[in-house]
Amino acid sequence: MSSKTLPLLFINLGGEMLYILDQRLRAQNIPCDKAKKVMNDIITTMFNKKFLDELFKPQELYSKKALRTVFDRLAHASIMRLNQASMDKLYDLMTMAFKYQVLLCPRPKDILLVSFNHMDAIRDFVRDTPSILSQVDETYRQLIEMYTPLSGGEFQLIRQTLLIFFQDMHIRVSIFLKDKVQNSNGRFVLPTSGPVPFGTQIPGLIRMFSCSGDEVKRVQFRSAGNYSSALREGSFEMYGERVIKLGTNMYSVSRPVETHMSGASKNSAQHTKVSTAPNPLAKEELNLLARLMGGLEVRKPANPDSRFRVNLFATDEEEEEALISRPDELSYEVINIQATKDQQANAELARIMGEFTEQEEPSASPSSKGDDLLAMMDGLC
């Protein structure tokens, strides 16, 4: 598992979230000033310096539920509100879109190019707001500084970490189904032909070497696909166009988008049900998540009446039906903790921590641990 995967996962999922919200704001004819404020507020929070400093620290990926909590908080960083069903659908679309892009990357390092595509689109959203634009540019600089020196092997590890994160997620998306890039069971259809990445040989040859490094044997085999060299005339351009499209906004042309859980995902208890067994790493994850979300300085709107609701479904009836039919094990409960050191907050925190661990470590008292965590979560609410 790579400890440098979280920034790429967050930025790319965040980019997809902004694509979707921009499309829905336009589809629901939200006034331009309100729509622009929503996008600006979310991007401001997303690229907050304190938040990004925590994000770019080497660390393991959070669980799906923990990461969903971060994006739930981020999506509500403005005057816009989503109910549970719409937030579920938003997160499903985000994750499946980025999963498909990761699968399509010809080389592991192309994940960085996908990230740059998302960053370019985000810059375009705030091109008229210099203060926010400077935040995005600073993140661009951090991405270049952290990831361009990495080797191909390190990017392969990042890609594997992302695929492990996405491996049990098989949600059918209408756009992918109509374009025939996704099967009815929610699994993607991947191409087995076309130009191979630059510097990569066409599959079909196995070479064996001796201990001294001399080639001693060659074995040829028939590959399942029809591959071509990236250096062949026209192939490099095809390869480049394929990579350039990854991470771009597929909602720029307004099309209805629906999500459905595949049968395999509905019936697989080991994939969807939350285990009730104590997780020895959960308390540590809670502390890491608290530090990360401590940077999400979400400001409450000065005028509560200015808030409005965005529906990711065609009608309110569809949204209500989705909320009722959503499996209980796929619902995400967001716990709001007041980050003040009062007795009620400490009691609530103690209850949550008790659910995560079987016993406290003897090195520190429960109250001191609770106080430390509350301090880190200051600014969350």
Phi, psi and omega per residue, in radians:
M1 nan 2.292 3.134
S2 -1.486 2.427 3.112
S3 -1.558 0.123 -3.127
K4 -2.038 0.382 -3.057
T5 -1.561 -0.552 -2.994
L6 -0.986 -0.792 3.133
P7 -1.030 -0.718 3.135
L8 -1.164 -0.718 3.121
L9 -1.098 -0.800 -3.103
F10 -1.146 -0.818 -3.066
I11 -1.161 -0.711 -3.128
N12 -1.256 -0.716 3.055
L13 -1.130 -0.682 3.097
G14 -1.102 -0.691 3.090
G15 -1.081 -0.759 3.107
E16 -1.128 -0.659 3.109
M17 -1.070 -0.740 3.135
L18 -1.162 -0.653 3.067
Y19 -1.004 -0.848 -3.057
I20 -1.157 -0.807 -3.122
L21 -1.113 -0.688 3.107
D22 -1.060 -0.737 3.129
Q23 -1.141 -0.731 -3.110
R24 -1.239 -0.629 3.103
L25 -1.099 -0.679 3.103
R26 -1.266 -0.680 -3.122
A27 -1.146 -0.565 -3.129
Q28 -1.618 0.160 3.075
N29 0.961 0.715 3.051
I30 -1.201 2.349 3.134
P31 -0.891 2.515 -3.034
C32 -1.012 -0.683 -3.106
D33 -1.157 -0.684 3.108
K34 -1.227 -0.742 3.137
A35 -1.077 -0.729 3.140
K36 -1.151 -0.668 3.118
K37 -1.122 -0.707 3.110
V38 -1.040 -0.884 -3.113
M39 -1.108 -0.750 -3.134
N40 -1.119 -0.739 -3.123
D41 -1.136 -0.742 -3.131
I42 -1.165 -0.756 -3.125
I43 -1.183 -0.669 3.082
T44 -1.034 -0.795 3.128
T45 -1.183 -0.725 -3.104
M46 -1.074 -0.617 -3.086
F47 -1.921 0.464 3.046
N48 -1.070 2.369 -3.037
K49 -1.062 -0.793 -3.124
K50 -1.085 -0.700 3.129
F51 -1.140 -0.795 -3.101
L52 -1.192 -0.578 3.079
D53 -1.028 -0.697 3.079
E54 -1.257 -0.661 -3.085
L55 -1.125 -0.704 -3.041
F56 -1.462 -0.022 3.045
K57 -1.223 2.405 3.098
P58 -1.011 2.195 -3.093
Q59 -2.872 2.795 3.098
E60 -1.287 2.775 3.072
L61 -1.151 2.592 3.008
Y62 -1.362 2.876 3.054
S63 -1.190 2.904 3.129
K64 -1.042 -0.708 -3.099
K65 -1.192 -0.701 3.134
A66 -1.156 -0.744 3.141
L67 -1.156 -0.652 3.086
R68 -1.055 -0.646 3.114
T69 -1.070 -0.718 3.121
V70 -1.084 -0.798 -3.096
F71 -1.271 -0.519 3.037
D72 -1.082 -0.762 3.118
R73 -1.128 -0.715 -3.110
L74 -1.180 -0.720 -3.122
A75 -1.119 -0.447 -3.133
H76 -1.802 0.469 3.128
A77 -1.476 0.208 -3.106
S78 -2.401 -2.876 3.132
I79 -1.394 -0.066 3.131
M80 -1.431 2.547 3.087
R81 -2.293 2.440 3.074
L82 -2.110 2.424 3.048
N83 -1.480 3.120 -2.993
Q84 -1.025 -0.783 -3.092
A85 -1.129 -0.750 3.134
S86 -1.173 -0.654 3.100
M87 -1.163 -0.671 3.066
D88 -1.047 -0.805 -3.115
K89 -1.148 -0.737 3.105
L90 -0.996 -0.845 -3.105
Y91 -1.170 -0.646 3.090
D92 -1.066 -0.806 3.140
L93 -1.098 -0.751 3.130
M94 -1.017 -0.897 -3.034
T95 -1.197 -0.710 -3.115
M96 -1.226 -0.619 3.110
A97 -1.122 -0.812 -3.124
F98 -1.241 -0.616 3.077
K99 -1.012 -0.779 -3.140
Y100 -1.097 -0.687 3.132
Q101 -1.144 -0.698 3.105
V102 -1.105 -0.748 -3.138
L103 -1.115 -0.559 -3.080
L104 -1.472 -0.220 -3.114
C105 -1.065 2.069 -3.133
P106 -1.096 -0.667 3.081
R107 -2.110 2.591 3.081
P108 -0.950 -0.622 -3.099
K109 -1.196 -0.313 3.130
D110 -1.176 -0.253 3.044
I111 -1.034 -0.580 3.102
L112 -1.162 -0.651 3.107
L113 -1.162 -0.656 3.072
V114 -1.068 -0.726 3.122
S115 -1.102 -0.708 3.108
F116 -1.134 -0.630 3.081
N117 -1.077 -0.753 3.095
H118 -1.116 -0.726 -3.140
M119 -1.116 -0.690 3.106
D120 -1.086 -0.714 3.131
A121 -1.167 -0.684 3.116
I122 -1.140 -0.696 3.085
R123 -1.042 -0.649 -3.126
D124 -1.180 -0.576 3.116
F125 -1.105 -0.554 -3.044
V126 -2.051 0.435 -3.063
R127 -1.091 -0.388 -3.132
D128 -1.685 0.122 -3.131
T129 -2.179 1.574 -3.014
P130 -0.971 -0.659 -3.077
S131 -1.131 -0.718 3.116
I132 -1.304 -0.631 3.114
L133 -1.031 -0.652 3.120
S134 -1.161 -0.580 3.071
Q135 -1.127 -0.761 3.140
V136 -1.135 -0.744 3.128
D137 -1.094 -0.635 3.100
E138 -1.135 -0.675 3.087
T139 -1.167 -0.672 3.064
Y140 -0.983 -0.793 3.139
R141 -1.092 -0.725 3.137
Q142 -1.130 -0.671 3.097
L143 -1.076 -0.820 -3.137
I144 -1.091 -0.764 -3.094
E145 -1.136 -0.675 -3.079
M146 -1.423 -0.688 -2.906
Y147 -1.812 -0.467 -3.117
T148 -1.122 -0.523 3.114
P149 -1.357 -0.149 -3.039
L150 -1.220 2.585 3.127
S151 -1.410 2.964 3.098
G152 -1.077 -0.625 3.124
G153 -1.134 -0.672 3.115
E154 -1.181 -0.649 3.073
F155 -1.208 -0.568 3.066
Q156 -1.115 -0.668 3.104
L157 -1.164 -0.675 3.080
I158 -1.097 -0.766 3.138
R159 -1.087 -0.759 3.129
Q160 -1.109 -0.660 3.110
T161 -1.109 -0.724 3.102
L162 -1.138 -0.742 -3.120
L163 -1.161 -0.610 3.064
I164 -1.122 -0.707 3.120
F165 -1.081 -0.683 -3.046
F166 -1.612 -0.104 -2.868
Q167 -1.069 -0.515 -3.101
D168 -1.708 0.173 -3.086
M169 -1.776 1.911 -3.110
H170 -2.276 1.239 -3.092
I171 -1.765 2.204 -3.117
R172 -1.354 2.296 3.135
V173 -2.078 2.278 -3.009
S174 -1.006 -0.703 3.138
I175 -1.047 -0.783 -3.139
F176 -1.189 -0.655 3.126
L177 -1.162 -0.747 -3.140
K178 -1.170 -0.617 3.118
D179 -1.445 0.015 3.097
K180 1.033 0.599 3.039
V181 -1.830 0.054 3.111
Q182 -2.434 2.387 3.106
N183 -1.428 2.976 -3.114
S184 -1.167 -0.311 3.094
N185 -1.563 0.087 3.087
G186 1.567 0.012 3.138
R187 -1.602 2.539 -3.059
F188 -1.434 2.596 3.059
V189 -1.684 2.002 -3.069
L190 -1.815 2.469 -3.122
P191 -1.216 2.477 3.092
T192 -2.003 0.308 3.137
S193 -2.435 2.969 3.113
G194 1.987 -3.116 -3.120
P195 -1.215 2.432 3.065
V196 -1.410 2.806 3.131
P197 -1.020 2.693 3.116
F198 -1.021 2.330 3.141
G199 1.468 0.079 -3.124
T200 -1.925 2.415 3.141
Q201 -1.456 2.678 3.106
I202 -1.181 2.301 3.136
P203 -1.042 2.535 3.109
G204 2.467 -0.016 -3.097
L205 -2.402 2.280 3.047
I206 -1.994 2.184 3.106
R207 -1.973 2.352 3.131
M208 -2.001 2.428 -3.052
F209 -2.118 2.684 3.075
S210 -1.469 3.065 3.133
C211 -1.072 -0.462 -3.130
S212 -1.462 -0.090 3.115
G213 1.668 0.076 3.129
D214 -1.500 2.433 3.103
E215 -1.267 2.224 -3.071
V216 -2.007 -0.327 -3.087
K217 -2.766 2.574 3.047
R218 -2.229 2.377 3.093
V219 -2.268 2.188 3.120
Q220 -1.729 2.566 3.083
F221 -2.448 2.819 -3.108
R222 -1.627 2.090 -3.132
S223 -1.406 2.692 -3.085
A224 -1.305 -0.422 -3.082
G225 -1.809 3.045 3.094
N226 -1.902 1.610 -3.009
Y227 -1.716 2.749 3.060
S228 -2.417 2.746 -3.136
S229 -1.311 2.491 3.119
A230 -1.174 -0.327 -3.127
L231 -1.506 -0.196 3.127
R232 -1.182 2.606 -3.068
E233 -0.979 2.185 3.119
G234 1.550 -0.434 -3.072
S235 -1.239 -0.675 -3.117
F236 -1.123 -0.663 3.109
E237 -1.146 -0.708 3.101
M238 -1.089 -0.741 3.132
Y239 -1.106 -0.769 3.140
G240 -1.100 -0.744 3.132
E241 -1.107 -0.645 -3.134
R242 -1.119 -0.721 -3.129
V243 -1.271 -0.705 -3.093
I244 -1.048 -0.605 -3.105
K245 -1.234 -0.429 -3.088
L246 -1.201 2.259 3.125
G247 1.585 -0.071 3.097
T248 -1.440 2.930 -3.000
N249 -1.386 1.875 -3.138
M250 -1.425 -0.065 3.125
Y251 -1.724 0.128 -3.125
S252 -1.111 -0.525 2.974
V253 -1.735 2.068 -3.019
S254 -1.128 2.045 3.065
R255 -2.399 2.518 3.096
P256 -1.148 2.422 -3.103
V257 -2.196 2.146 3.088
E258 -2.133 2.681 3.061
T259 -2.195 2.522 3.111
H260 -2.481 2.415 3.026
M261 -1.264 2.310 3.094
S262 -1.254 2.818 -3.137
G263 -1.034 -0.686 -3.130
A264 -1.095 -0.697 -3.117
S265 -1.247 -0.597 -3.133
K266 -1.164 -0.680 -2.989
N267 -1.644 -0.103 -3.074
S268 -1.605 1.762 -3.077
A269 -1.148 -0.602 -3.077
Q270 -1.233 -0.302 -3.129
H271 -1.617 -0.518 -2.956
T272 -1.983 -0.567 -3.065
K273 -1.348 2.408 3.131
V274 -1.393 2.207 -3.108
S275 -1.176 2.436 3.118
T276 -1.588 -0.099 3.130
A277 -1.237 2.537 3.130
P278 -1.058 2.392 3.124
N279 -1.834 1.963 -3.073
P280 -1.132 -0.344 -3.132
L281 -1.677 -0.088 -3.021
A282 -1.152 -0.664 -3.113
K283 -1.161 -0.682 3.099
E284 -1.134 -0.697 3.106
E285 -1.106 -0.684 3.111
L286 -1.058 -0.705 3.108
N287 -1.171 -0.732 3.109
L288 -1.124 -0.741 3.131
L289 -1.126 -0.646 3.125
A290 -1.120 -0.734 3.125
R291 -1.125 -0.711 -3.135
L292 -1.141 -0.824 -3.090
M293 -1.315 -0.264 3.054
G294 -1.103 -0.396 3.096
G295 -1.472 -0.173 3.113
L296 -1.402 1.466 -3.093
E297 -1.412 1.383 -3.107
V298 -1.421 2.068 -3.137
R299 -1.643 2.347 3.118
K300 -1.287 2.449 -3.135
P301 -1.091 2.456 -3.129
A302 -1.080 -0.595 -3.136
N303 -2.049 1.774 -3.129
P304 -1.026 -0.446 -3.132
D305 -1.213 -0.270 -3.128
S306 -1.389 -0.134 -3.138
R307 -1.182 2.598 3.078
F308 -2.528 2.795 -3.071
R309 -1.823 2.420 3.064
V310 -1.919 2.319 -3.124
N311 -1.921 2.157 3.113
L312 -1.515 0.075 3.072
F313 -1.883 2.881 -3.095
A314 -1.161 -0.642 -3.129
T315 -2.387 2.865 3.075
D316 -1.132 -0.574 -3.136
E317 -1.117 -0.718 3.115
E318 -1.122 -0.669 3.131
E319 -1.123 -0.771 3.117
E320 -1.113 -0.715 3.136
E321 -1.126 -0.698 3.114
A322 -1.135 -0.648 3.140
L323 -1.165 -0.672 -3.137
I324 -1.258 -0.694 -3.058
S325 -1.459 -0.186 -3.116
R326 -1.123 2.221 3.113
P327 -1.001 2.447 -3.098
D328 -1.029 -0.625 -3.070
E329 -1.263 -0.204 3.123
L330 -1.713 -0.048 3.127
S331 -1.364 2.548 -3.103
Y332 -2.013 2.017 3.127
E333 -1.585 2.143 3.122
V334 -1.655 2.124 -3.105
I335 -1.672 2.110 3.096
N336 -1.647 2.147 -3.135
I337 -2.043 2.149 3.055
Q338 -1.220 2.137 -3.050
A339 -1.522 0.841 3.040
T340 -2.125 2.563 -3.015
K341 -1.473 1.110 3.071
D342 -1.847 2.983 -3.026
Q343 -1.152 -0.678 -3.116
Q344 -1.131 -0.739 -3.134
A345 -1.135 -0.753 3.126
N346 -1.098 -0.655 3.129
A347 -1.157 -0.735 3.115
E348 -1.122 -0.757 3.124
L349 -1.092 -0.741 3.136
A350 -1.066 -0.656 3.117
R351 -1.137 -0.763 -3.141
I352 -1.144 -0.784 -3.141
M353 -1.095 -0.603 3.126
G354 -1.132 -0.527 3.102
E355 -1.264 -0.462 -3.084
F356 -1.489 -0.535 -2.996
T357 -2.204 2.648 3.121
E358 -1.393 -0.605 3.131
Q359 -2.726 2.705 -3.139
E360 -1.404 2.641 3.054
E361 -1.244 2.442 -3.075
P362 -1.235 -0.170 -3.040
S363 -1.298 -0.337 -3.101
A364 -2.538 2.595 -3.128
S365 -1.346 2.666 3.126
P366 -1.006 -0.640 -3.090
S367 -1.175 -0.693 -3.136
S368 -1.182 -0.656 3.095
K369 -1.127 -0.718 3.128
G370 -1.113 -0.728 3.123
D371 -1.084 -0.728 -3.129
D372 -1.107 -0.765 -3.127
L373 -1.165 -0.691 3.090
L374 -1.098 -0.668 3.126
A375 -1.111 -0.699 3.138
M376 -1.193 -0.518 -3.116
M377 -1.550 0.112 3.089
D378 -1.050 2.264 -3.084
G379 1.704 -0.096 3.141
L380 -1.167 -0.720 -3.101
C381 -1.851 nan nan
